[in-house]
Amino acid sequence: MANLWQVTGGQGKGGLLVREGRALDSCEAPRRLTTGALIEEVQLLAGRLHYRLLAGSGPEEGWVSIALKGKSLAQRVCLPSRGELEDACFRNDVQPMKAATELELFRLLADMDLLQTCPPFSEASEVYDASVQLVAAPVAAGMGHQESKDGDTSAGQWLADVQEFDAYRTDPYQLFGIPYDATDATIKSTFRKLSLRVHPDRCPGDPAAASRFQQLTQAKDFLLDPYQRRAFNEAHGFLTPTVNVAWWSDWEEIYGEIEPDQEVESISIPSKLPDPRIDLLILGATGITGTLACMVMQRSPRGRSWAIAGRSGRRLQLLEHKFGRDSSFQRSLRVESRQDLERVVGTARVVLDCTGPSHDVGVAVAQACVKTGTHLIDNTGDILFSKEVKDALDSSAKAAGVCLLLHAGYVSVPTDFGVWRLVREIREELGSDTKKVDVYTYTQGFVMSGTSLLTGTKTTFKDLNAAGAPFVLGGVRPCGVRTEDRADPPHKDENSSMIAYPGLNVDRQVVRGTCGLMETLEPESRYGQNFLFKDWFLVVDKRPEEMTKQESAQASRLSGIGVSLGGGLGHSLMVEAKKIPPPGWGPKERIRQETFVTKVFVGVADLANEPKMHIVMNAGPGGVGDRYEGTATMMIEAACCLLDTADKGGNLRSGWGTPVYHLAHLAFFDRLVSLGFAFHCFQGAPTSDFMQRVFASTLPLKDVAE
């Protein structure tokens, strides 16, 4: 059972003072933790309690003192018994999971504002005093673990008794003595420590050592398998609350969570190449996406030389130390001014622009690439920036033979290629152009970075309309702008039984831009004279006023990227109130690993009887479904795709373009599949039952039968 506390101090002052860190001089939270609040212990150090809020008012997470001048400010308490909690659920017609713990039952009642129906808490001082003497810390709810004085984890006690690891009967976090949000690096490190105590070579006289070591290995493999771990976490209520500030990380935390893969074999780089330049330069390596790109390059060597560039000399040194030990890594380059860009960009054949926001330096980077003959891969979601590059540099890039590949990140690549694939299937199977494609997206767990949100503040509906919305990047059909081309209001989607909100503005613009670009190619590449594209993201079937805080926050973040914050109004206030991450902050490793995305593409052929086809795409868990780790992976794969084609004398489409325009003819779709993006195509329209089962699943479609 997790350790619970109730706030007893702070009367007459509005509650206890909360700080963001353990230190007493760390930043104060904007609100106090009210008297009577129930909190969950994350860590207790020298009278300072790191907590998570369960019931009451105040910051959702922070540090408080449990005593001051001999006076208690918070008291350890016990939850009501399981029977009492189940009775409260029964009285309120609440149906919990059969295997729910007491804490999970309590959280369920708290989420539904039914705590007043629960019996009162009881003091737990005796329980607490006894528990601190135990060798093992309470980790049944995955909240943390203690360490013995010699530094060994306390979880070793299970090794004497466990004969077989079974995730249905055994909590792997408890076995390892680690919290449920432990990083992969922590899991590996803990395994190494515990394995020394049970390895057969270290225990020659113990006949059960081999069996225990095998079970320990199985538990480690289970936790490192993203599918099994996500399913286990979901079943036990351990999935991370993505709107909680505890799961936002600054760069230092994100960097610190990453452990280089020590088992990766180095791939040698040919010493004599026709082009002496570095193959791949990660520009903006000192940001979140750039750092994750460094991680991907180290863990999955492509046989390509690479380098990094950024503004912070200290961060560049840290990145080089952690990821630059392989022979494929060449150097780090500091960019202190725009004048440095041309010099730095000119050292590479392909630049991955991970800087942001794009409107700050993006055009200067693109100009430098055109001037130096360097291909550009940019993950921007900024439509107006993309249009500026298109209008100013498309012609000169074509003349220089330079690819300006924009929107090459998670924001648009899966949607752009999913639509392209469905259009191709309709042409091949039904012999027709495509009349319409609707895309429905449901994402389970993710956090947008502060920089992504800041980018959105620079664009308003007025700006988009002035730039040619709803076809800012081209693609308007011969009939002109139709009423159907504009975004529809939220509505109840009958197939999924969820509320459908208009999807990402950038996806709509990119797909329409691709449609326009494909008109310039061979006839079989064209989408159709009447092509119409709509996209939606789905939330649970509740009216906005009935949505939980998490659902509401997700909806507001997703529904108008680029326009939702009204050109910057309120952005700083939302950051200050910790409603959104500040610039430079992003998701912790656990969120990146747990994010699971499902997209359903429904296409209509341009025939009299309007036959339909649909595609289901899954991405994640394991990082590929995350907006930033997935982006880093796709950008690197796109760079390698261009380089491989160029080295073989293949055909690159120069100038400004979308992911499909630059990469579809280079078999990049197959590369997406190899990265973990699963696409399944079906004849006809998806049934309501199928849609509901697909969006309810946390596993790829192969485990969901139609």
C-alpha positions in Angstrom: 0.0 0.0 0.0 1.3 3.4 -0.9 2.0 5.8 2.0 -0.7 8.4 2.4 -0.7 11.6 4.4 -3.3 14.1 5.4 -2.4 17.8 5.8 -3.1 19.0 9.3 -1.2 22.3 9.4 -1.7 25.6 7.6 -5.0 26.6 9.3 -5.6 30.3 8.9 -2.9 30.6 6.2 -4.7 28.9 3.4 -2.7 25.7 3.8 0.9 24.6 3.5 3.5 26.3 1.5 4.5 24.1 -1.5 7.9 24.3 -3.2 8.9 22.8 -6.5 12.0 21.2 -5.1 13.3 19.7 -1.9 15.5 22.6 -1.0 13.8 25.4 1.1 15.1 28.0 -1.3 13.5 26.4 -4.4 10.7 28.1 -6.2 7.4 28.5 -4.4 4.3 27.0 -6.1 1.6 29.6 -7.0 -1.0 27.9 -4.6 -0.9 26.4 -1.2 -1.9 22.8 -0.3 -5.1 23.2 1.7 -5.6 21.8 5.2 -7.3 18.4 5.1 -5.9 17.5 1.6 -5.0 13.8 1.1 -1.6 13.3 -0.5 0.4 10.4 -1.6 4.1 10.0 -0.6 6.6 9.9 -3.5 9.7 10.4 -1.4 10.4 11.4 2.2 13.8 13.0 3.0 14.8 14.7 6.2 11.4 16.0 7.0 10.6 17.1 3.5 7.8 15.2 1.7 7.6 14.9 -2.1 3.9 14.3 -2.7 1.1 13.8 -5.3 -2.3 15.2 -4.6 -5.2 12.7 -4.3 -8.0 14.8 -2.9 -8.4 18.4 -1.8 -7.0 21.6 -3.4 -3.5 22.7 -4.2 -0.6 21.9 -6.6 -0.9 18.4 -8.0 2.8 17.8 -7.1 5.5 19.4 -4.9 7.5 19.4 -1.7 6.2 20.3 1.8 7.5 20.1 5.3 5.8 17.6 7.6 6.7 19.4 10.8 7.8 22.9 11.9 9.2 23.8 15.3 8.0 20.5 16.8 4.5 20.9 15.4 3.1 18.3 13.0 2.0 19.7 9.6 1.0 16.4 8.0 0.0 13.1 9.5 0.3 9.6 8.1 -3.1 8.0 7.6 -4.7 4.7 6.4 -7.4 4.4 3.8 -10.7 2.9 4.8 -10.8 -0.9 4.4 -11.3 -2.5 1.0 -14.8 -3.6 2.1 -15.7 -0.1 3.1 -14.5 1.3 -0.2 -16.3 -1.4 -2.2 -19.5 -0.6 -0.3 -19.1 3.1 -1.2 -18.6 2.1 -4.9 -21.7 -0.1 -4.7 -23.9 2.6 -3.1 -22.9 5.0 -5.9 -23.3 2.5 -8.7 -19.6 2.6 -9.5 -18.1 -0.6 -11.1 -14.3 -0.8 -10.5 -11.9 -3.4 -12.0 -12.1 -6.7 -10.1 -8.4 -6.5 -9.3 -8.4 -2.9 -8.2 -6.3 -2.1 -5.1 -7.6 0.0 -2.2 -5.8 3.0 -3.5 -7.2 2.5 -7.0 -10.7 2.3 -5.5 -10.1 5.5 -3.6 -8.8 7.3 -6.7 -11.9 6.2 -8.6 -14.2 7.6 -6.0 -12.1 10.8 -5.8 -12.2 11.3 -9.6 -16.0 11.1 -9.4 -16.3 13.5 -6.5 -17.7 10.8 -4.2 -15.2 10.9 -1.3 -17.9 12.3 1.0 -19.5 8.8 0.9 -16.3 7.2 2.2 -15.7 6.4 5.9 -13.1 8.7 7.6 -9.4 7.9 7.6 -7.6 6.4 10.5 -4.2 7.4 11.9 -1.3 5.3 10.7 1.6 6.3 12.9 2.1 2.8 14.3 2.0 1.3 10.8 4.5 3.9 9.6 6.9 3.4 12.5 6.9 -0.3 11.9 7.3 0.0 8.2 10.5 2.0 8.4 12.1 -1.0 10.0 11.3 -3.3 7.1 14.0 -4.2 4.6 11.5 -3.9 1.7 9.7 -0.6 1.0 6.0 -0.6 0.1 5.9 -0.6 -3.7 2.6 -2.3 -4.4 1.3 0.9 -6.0 4.7 1.5 -7.7 5.4 4.7 -5.8 9.0 4.2 -4.9 11.5 2.1 -3.0 14.0 2.5 -0.2 17.7 1.6 -0.2 19.7 -0.1 2.5 22.7 1.6 4.0 25.1 -0.4 1.9 23.4 1.0 -1.3 21.8 -2.3 -2.4 18.1 -2.1 -3.4 15.7 -3.6 -0.9 14.0 -5.8 -3.4 16.5 -8.6 -3.0 14.3 -10.2 -0.4 12.1 -11.8 -3.0 15.0 -13.7 -4.6 15.0 -16.2 -1.8 11.4 -17.2 -2.3 10.3 -16.5 -6.0 10.5 -19.6 -8.1 8.7 -18.4 -11.2 8.0 -15.0 -12.6 4.4 -14.5 -13.6 3.2 -10.9 -14.3 -0.4 -12.0 -13.6 0.6 -12.9 -10.0 3.7 -10.9 -9.4 4.4 -7.1 -9.6 7.7 -6.8 -11.5 8.2 -3.3 -10.0 8.0 -4.8 -6.5 10.4 -7.6 -7.5 13.0 -5.0 -8.6 12.1 -2.5 -5.8 11.7 0.3 -8.3 8.9 2.9 -9.0 6.5 2.2 -11.8 7.8 5.2 -13.8 11.4 3.9 -13.6 13.4 4.5 -16.8 14.9 1.7 -18.9 18.3 2.7 -17.6 17.1 2.2 -14.0 15.7 -1.2 -14.9 18.9 -2.4 -16.5 21.0 -1.0 -13.6 18.9 -2.7 -11.0 19.0 -5.9 -12.9 22.8 -5.8 -12.9 23.0 -5.3 -9.2 20.5 -8.0 -8.3 21.8 -10.5 -10.7 25.2 -10.4 -8.9 23.4 -11.9 -5.9 21.8 -14.8 -7.6 24.0 -15.6 -10.7 24.9 -19.3 -10.7 28.6 -18.4 -11.1 28.4 -16.3 -7.9 26.4 -18.9 -6.0 28.1 -22.3 -6.8 26.6 -24.0 -3.8 23.0 -23.0 -4.3 21.1 -25.4 -6.6 18.2 -22.9 -7.0 20.5 -20.1 -8.2 20.0 -20.8 -11.9 16.2 -20.8 -11.5 16.2 -17.5 -9.6 18.5 -15.8 -12.2 16.2 -17.0 -14.9 13.2 -15.5 -13.2 15.1 -12.2 -12.7 16.0 -12.1 -16.3 12.3 -12.8 -17.3 11.1 -9.9 -15.1 13.7 -7.6 -16.7 12.7 -8.6 -20.2 9.1 -8.1 -19.3 9.7 -4.5 -18.1 11.8 -3.7 -21.1 9.2 -4.9 -23.6 7.1 -1.7 -24.3 3.9 -3.7 -25.2 3.9 -5.9 -22.1 4.8 -3.0 -19.8 2.2 -0.7 -21.1 -0.5 -3.4 -20.9 0.6 -4.1 -17.3 0.6 -0.4 -16.3 -2.8 0.1 -17.8 -4.3 -2.9 -16.0 -2.9 -1.7 -12.7 -3.6 2.1 -13.0 0.1 3.0 -13.5 -0.1 4.9 -16.8 1.4 8.3 -16.4 -1.0 11.3 -16.0 0.2 13.4 -18.9 -1.3 16.7 -17.8 0.5 16.5 -14.4 3.5 18.8 -14.2 5.5 15.9 -12.7 5.7 14.4 -16.1 7.1 17.4 -17.8 10.9 17.5 -18.0 13.5 20.2 -18.8 16.4 19.3 -21.0 18.6 18.3 -18.1 16.1 15.7 -16.9 15.5 14.3 -20.4 19.3 14.1 -21.1 19.9 12.5 -17.7 17.2 9.8 -18.3 18.9 8.5 -21.4 21.5 5.7 -21.2 23.6 5.0 -24.3 23.3 1.4 -25.6 26.6 -0.2 -24.6 25.9 -3.3 -26.7 25.6 -1.5 -30.1 28.2 -2.6 -32.6 30.1 0.2 -34.4 29.6 0.4 -38.2 32.7 1.6 -40.0 32.5 4.6 -42.3 34.4 4.4 -45.6 37.5 6.5 -45.5 37.3 7.8 -49.1 34.0 9.1 -50.3 33.1 11.2 -53.4 31.7 13.9 -51.1 34.0 14.9 -48.3 31.3 16.5 -46.2 29.7 14.9 -43.2 26.6 12.9 -44.1 24.2 14.2 -41.5 24.2 17.3 -39.2 21.8 17.6 -36.3 21.2 21.3 -36.0 19.6 22.3 -32.8 21.0 19.2 -31.0 20.8 21.0 -27.7 17.0 21.0 -27.8 14.6 18.1 -26.9 14.1 16.7 -30.4 17.8 17.2 -31.3 18.9 15.4 -28.2 16.6 12.5 -28.9 18.0 12.4 -32.5 21.5 12.0 -31.0 20.1 9.1 -28.9 18.6 7.4 -32.0 21.9 7.8 -33.9 23.9 6.2 -31.1 21.5 3.3 -30.5 20.8 2.5 -34.1 23.9 3.3 -36.2 23.1 3.8 -39.9 26.7 3.7 -41.2 26.6 7.4 -41.8 29.0 10.0 -40.5 27.2 12.6 -38.3 27.8 15.7 -36.3 25.9 18.0 -34.0 25.5 21.8 -33.8 23.7 24.1 -31.3 24.0 27.3 -29.2 25.0 25.9 -25.8 28.6 24.9 -25.6 28.0 23.1 -22.3 25.2 20.9 -23.7 27.2 20.1 -26.9 30.0 18.8 -24.7 27.6 16.7 -22.7 26.0 15.3 -25.8 29.4 14.5 -27.4 30.4 12.7 -24.2 27.3 10.5 -24.0 26.6 9.8 -27.7 29.8 10.7 -29.6 32.0 7.8 -28.8 31.4 5.8 -32.0 33.7 6.4 -34.9 30.8 7.6 -37.0 30.5 10.7 -34.9 32.7 13.5 -36.2 32.4 16.7 -34.3 30.3 19.3 -32.5 29.9 22.8 -33.8 28.7 25.8 -31.9 26.3 28.3 -33.5 26.4 31.6 -31.8 24.9 33.8 -34.5 23.1 33.7 -37.8 26.4 34.4 -39.5 27.6 31.0 -38.3 24.8 29.1 -40.0 26.2 29.1 -43.5 29.6 27.9 -42.2 28.1 25.1 -40.1 25.4 24.0 -42.7 28.1 23.8 -45.4 29.9 21.0 -43.6 27.1 18.5 -44.2 25.2 16.8 -47.0 21.9 16.8 -45.1 20.8 19.0 -42.2 18.2 17.9 -39.7 16.8 21.2 -38.5 15.6 20.6 -34.9 15.7 24.2 -33.9 12.6 26.0 -32.8 10.4 27.9 -33.0 10.8 27.8 -36.8 9.9 31.5 -37.3 13.1 32.5 -35.4 15.8 31.0 -37.5 14.1 28.6 -39.9 14.3 30.7 -43.0 17.9 31.6 -42.4 18.7 27.8 -42.1 16.9 27.1 -45.4 18.7 30.0 -47.2 22.0 28.6 -46.0 21.1 25.1 -47.2 20.2 26.4 -50.7 23.4 28.4 -50.9 25.7 25.6 -49.8 23.9 22.8 -51.7 22.8 21.0 -48.6 19.5 19.1 -48.3 17.2 20.3 -45.5 14.9 18.1 -43.4 12.7 20.2 -41.1 10.1 19.0 -38.6 8.2 22.2 -38.4 4.5 22.5 -37.7 4.5 26.2 -38.6 2.4 26.6 -41.7 3.2 30.2 -42.3 7.0 29.5 -42.0 6.6 26.7 -44.6 4.8 29.0 -47.0 7.5 31.6 -46.6 10.2 29.0 -47.5 8.1 27.8 -50.4 7.5 31.3 -51.9 11.0 32.5 -51.4 13.3 29.5 -52.0 11.5 26.9 -54.1 12.8 28.1 -57.4 16.4 28.6 -56.2 16.4 25.2 -54.4 15.3 23.5 -57.6 18.1 25.3 -59.5 20.6 24.1 -56.9 19.3 20.6 -56.8 18.5 20.9 -53.1 15.6 19.2 -51.3 13.7 21.4 -48.9 11.7 18.7 -47.0 9.4 20.4 -44.5 6.9 18.9 -42.0 9.1 15.8 -41.7 8.1 15.0 -38.1 5.4 13.3 -36.3 3.0 16.1 -36.8 2.5 15.3 -40.5 4.4 12.3 -41.8 2.0 9.5 -40.6 -1.1 11.3 -41.8 0.6 12.4 -45.1 1.7 8.8 -45.9 -1.5 7.2 -44.6 -3.6 9.3 -47.0 -1.1 8.6 -49.8 -1.3 4.9 -49.2 -5.1 4.9 -49.2 -5.3 6.9 -52.4 -3.0 4.4 -54.0 -5.0 1.4 -52.8 -8.3 3.0 -54.1 -6.7 3.5 -57.5 -5.2 0.0 -57.6 -8.2 -1.9 -56.2 -11.1 0.2 -57.4 -9.6 1.9 -60.5 -10.7 5.3 -59.4 -9.5 8.7 -58.2 -10.3 9.5 -54.5 -13.2 11.7 -53.7 -12.7 12.1 -50.0 -10.5 10.9 -47.1 -11.5 11.3 -43.4 -8.8 10.6 -40.8 -9.7 9.8 -37.1 -6.9 10.0 -34.6 -7.0 8.7 -31.0 -3.8 9.2 -28.9 -3.4 7.5 -25.6 -0.9 9.5 -23.5 1.3 12.3 -24.7 2.7 15.7 -23.8 3.4 18.6 -26.2 6.6 20.4 -25.6 6.6 24.0 -24.5 8.4 25.0 -27.7 5.7 23.4 -29.8 3.0 25.3 -28.0 5.0 28.6 -28.2 5.1 28.0 -32.0 1.4 27.9 -32.0 1.0 31.3 -30.4 2.5 33.0 -33.5 -0.3 32.0 -35.8 -3.9 33.2 -35.8 -6.9 32.5 -37.9 -6.5 36.0 -39.4 -2.9 35.1 -40.4 -4.0 31.9 -42.0 -6.8 33.4 -43.9 -4.5 36.1 -45.3 -2.1 33.4 -46.4 -4.8 31.6 -48.4 -6.5 29.2 -46.0 -7.8 26.6 -46.3 -5.1 26.0 -48.9 -2.1 27.8 -47.5 0.3 25.3 -49.1 -1.6 24.8 -52.3 -3.8 22.0 -53.5 -7.0 23.8 -54.2 -9.2 21.8 -56.5 -10.4 23.1 -60.0 -13.8 23.9 -58.6 -12.3 26.3 -56.1 -12.7 26.5 -52.3 -15.7 24.6 -51.2 -17.7 24.9 -48.0 -16.6 21.4 -47.1 -12.9 22.4 -47.3 -13.3 24.4 -44.1 -13.2 22.9 -40.6 -16.4 21.5 -39.2 -17.5 22.0 -35.6 -17.0 19.2 -33.0 -19.7 16.5 -33.2 -20.6 13.0 -32.0 -18.9 10.4 -34.2 -21.4 7.6 -34.5 -18.9 5.0 -35.5 -16.5 5.5 -32.6 -19.0 6.8 -30.0 -16.6 9.6 -29.2 -16.6 13.3 -29.7 -14.7 14.3 -32.9 -12.8 17.6 -32.9 -11.3 19.2 -36.0 -7.7 17.8 -36.2 -4.4 19.5 -36.6 -4.5 22.4 -38.9 -1.0 21.6 -40.1 -2.1 18.1 -41.2 -4.9 19.5 -43.3 -2.6 22.0 -45.0 0.2 19.4 -45.6 -2.1 16.8 -47.1 -3.7 19.4 -49.3 -0.2 20.7 -50.3 0.8 17.1 -51.2 -2.4 16.8 -53.3 -1.3 19.9 -55.3 2.3 18.7 -55.7 1.2 15.3 -57.0 -0.7 17.1 -59.8 2.7 18.0 -61.3 3.7 14.3 -61.5 2.6 11.3 -63.6 -1.2 10.8 -63.7 -1.2 7.7 -61.5 0.2 9.8 -58.6 -2.7 12.3 -58.6 -5.3 12.2 -55.9 -8.3 13.4 -57.9 -10.0 16.5 -59.2 -12.6 16.4 -56.5 -10.3 15.3 -53.6 -11.5 16.4 -50.2 -9.6 15.9 -46.9 -10.9 16.1 -43.4 -9.2 15.0 -40.1 -10.5 14.6 -36.6 -9.1 13.7 -33.2 -11.3 11.8 -30.8 -12.0 12.1 -27.1 -14.3 10.1 -24.9 -18.0 10.5 -25.3 -18.6 13.5 -23.0 -19.7 17.0 -23.5 -16.9 19.5 -23.0 -18.2 20.6 -19.6 -18.3 16.9 -18.5 -14.8 16.1 -19.5 -12.1 15.3 -17.0 -9.2 17.8 -16.6 -6.9 15.5 -18.6 -9.4 15.1 -21.5 -10.2 18.8 -21.6 -6.5 19.7 -21.6 -5.8 17.3 -24.4 -8.7 18.6 -26.4 -7.6 22.2 -26.0 -4.0 21.4 -26.9 -4.9 19.4 -30.0 -7.9 21.1 -31.6 -6.1 24.2 -32.9 -2.3 23.8 -32.9 -1.2 27.1 -34.4 -4.3 29.0 -33.6 -5.7 27.8 -30.2 -3.9 30.4 -28.1 -5.1 33.3 -30.1 -1.8 34.6 -31.3 -0.1 34.4 -27.9 -2.8 35.8 -25.7 -2.7 34.0 -22.4 0.3 31.8 -23.2 2.5 33.2 -20.4 -0.4 33.0 -18.0 -0.9 29.3 -18.9 2.7 28.6 -18.4 2.7 30.4 -15.1 -0.3 28.4 -13.9 1.4 25.2 -15.0 -1.3 24.4 -17.5 1.2 23.9 -20.3 5.0 23.3 -20.2 7.3 26.2 -20.6 9.5 26.5 -23.7 12.3 24.0 -23.7 10.3 21.4 -21.6 8.9 18.2 -22.9 7.8 14.6 -22.0 9.7 12.3 -19.6 10.9 9.0 -21.0 7.9 7.1 -19.4 5.4 9.2 -21.4 7.4 8.8 -24.6 7.5 5.0 -24.1 3.8 4.7 -23.3 2.3 6.9 -26.0 0.1 4.8 -28.3 -1.5 6.3 -31.4 -4.2 4.9 -33.6 -5.3 6.5 -36.9 -8.2 5.3 -39.0 -8.2 6.6 -42.6 -11.6 6.2 -44.4 -11.5 6.8 -48.2 -14.3 7.2 -50.7 -13.7 6.4 -54.4 -14.9 9.0 -56.9 -17.4 6.6 -58.5 -21.2 6.7 -58.7 -21.8 4.2 -56.0 -19.0 5.7 -53.8 -17.3 2.5 -52.6 -15.1 2.8 -49.6 -11.8 1.5 -48.2 -10.1 2.1 -44.9 -6.6 1.9 -43.4 -5.8 1.5 -39.7 -2.4 2.8 -38.5 -0.9 2.0 -35.1 2.3 3.6 -33.6 3.8 2.7 -30.2 4.3 2.0 -27.5 8.1 2.0 -27.2 8.8 5.6 -28.3 7.8 5.5 -31.9 4.4 6.9 -31.1 5.8 9.9 -29.2 5.7 13.2 -30.9 9.4 14.0 -30.3 11.2 10.6 -30.2 9.1 9.5 -33.2 10.0 12.8 -34.9 13.7 12.2 -34.3 13.5 8.7 -35.6 11.6 9.7 -38.8 13.9 12.6 -39.6 17.0 10.4 -39.4 15.3 7.8 -41.6 14.3 10.4 -44.1 17.9 11.7 -44.2 19.3 8.2 -44.8 16.7 7.7 -47.5 17.9 10.8 -49.4 21.5 9.9 -48.9 21.1 6.3 -50.0 19.2 7.5 -53.1 21.9 10.1 -53.9 24.7 7.6 -53.5 23.1 5.3 -56.0 22.4 8.1 -58.5 18.7 8.0 -57.9 16.1 10.6 -58.6 15.6 13.3 -55.9 12.8 15.8 -56.2 14.4 19.1 -55.5 12.7 22.3 -54.2 10.2 22.8 -51.5 8.0 19.9 -50.7 6.0 17.7 -48.3 7.1 14.3 -46.9 5.1 12.3 -49.6 6.4 14.5 -52.4 10.0 14.0 -51.5 10.0 10.5 -50.2 7.1 8.3 -51.4 8.8 7.4 -54.7 11.9 6.4 -52.7 10.1 3.5 -50.9 10.0 5.5 -47.6 6.7 3.9 -46.7 8.5 0.6 -46.3 11.0 2.3 -44.0 8.1 3.7 -41.9 6.8 0.2 -41.5 10.2 -1.1 -40.4 10.3 1.7 -37.8 7.2 0.3 -36.2 4.3 2.1 -38.0 1.8 -0.6 -38.7 -0.7 0.0 -41.6 -3.6 -2.4 -42.3 -5.8 -1.9 -45.4 -9.5 -3.2 -45.6 -12.2 -3.1 -48.2 -15.4 -1.2 -47.4 -16.2 1.2 -44.6 -15.2 0.3 -41.0 -18.1 -0.9 -38.8 -19.0 0.9 -35.6 -18.0 -2.2 -33.6 -14.7 -2.4 -35.3 -13.9 1.3 -34.8 -14.8 1.1 -31.1 -12.6 -2.0 -30.6 -9.7 -0.5 -32.5 -9.7 2.7 -30.5 -10.2 0.9 -27.2 -7.2 -1.3 -27.8 -3.7 -0.6 -26.5 -2.1 -3.1 -28.8 -1.5 -3.1 -32.6 -4.3 -4.1 -34.9 -2.9 -7.6 -35.3 -4.4 -8.3 -31.9 -7.8 -6.9 -32.8 -9.8 -9.0 -35.2 -12.3 -7.3 -37.6 
